[in-house]
Amino acid sequence: MREIVYLLCALTSAACTALLLRGYRRTRVPLLFWSSAGFLALAASNALLFVDLAIFPEYDLSMYRQITTLTGVVLLLYGQIRTHT
């Protein structure tokens, strides 16, 4: 059951990425671009969570997951700061 939740979280983040990119292509608002980049990193983090805990439980990929999560949050924060200054 946990594996299904991990996959659904990754798919939801990927869907958010696609919708944000579609909005960016239409309006060229920079915040949409940075938000889509952040959600792409968060989708990768969720995919790594699935790989780490469901496919390869004998390996510890937690550092890679944390790096991708941090990257996603930094991209979201950078986009927020850059577009409002």
N, C-alpha and C positions, 0 to 999 in steps of 0.2 A: 504494500500500500504506500509506503514511503516513497518508493521509486516513482510511482505515478504522480505524486505531488511534486517531486523534483522536476520531472519532465513537464508538467503543466506550468510550473513557474518559469521554466526556460522558454516554453512556447509563448507564454503571456508576455514576457519581456521582449521576445523577438517580434511579436505582433505589435507591441508598442513602438518598437524601433521602425517597423515598416510604416505604420501610420504617421509617425513623426516625420520620417523622410518624405512621405508623400505630401504632407503639409508644407514641408520646407521647399520642395520642388515647385509647389504652387505659389507660395507667398514670398519665398526668399527671406524669411525672418530668421536671423542668426540663432536665436534662442532655440528654435526647433531643430536646427542642425546639431547644436551642442547637446540638447536633450536626447536626440536619437543616438549620438555617439555614446553618451552615458548609458543609455538603455542597452546598446549593443554590448558594452562591457559587462553589464549586469546579466544579460542573457548568457554570455560566455561563462560567467561565474556560476550561474545556475546549471549550465551544462556540465561544467567541471565538478560540481557537487554530485550530480548524477553519476558521472564517470568514477569519481572518487569512492562514493559509498555503495554504489550498486554493481559496477562492473569490476573495478579493481580495489576491493576492500583491503587487500594486503599492502597496498601502497598508500603513502600519506601525501595527498595533494593539497593539503590545507593551506600551505604557503602560497601556492599558485592561485587558489581560490581567493585568498585574502588580497593578493596583489591585483587581481582583476576587479574585485569589488572596490578596492581603494581607487583604482583607475576610473571606474564608473562614477564614483562619488566626486572625485576631483574634476572630471569632465563636466558633470552637472553644475558643480560649484563655479568652475571657471566660466562656463556659459552664462550663468546667472550674474556673475560679477561683471563680465565683459559687456553684456548687453544693457546693463543698467548704470553704466558710468559715463 
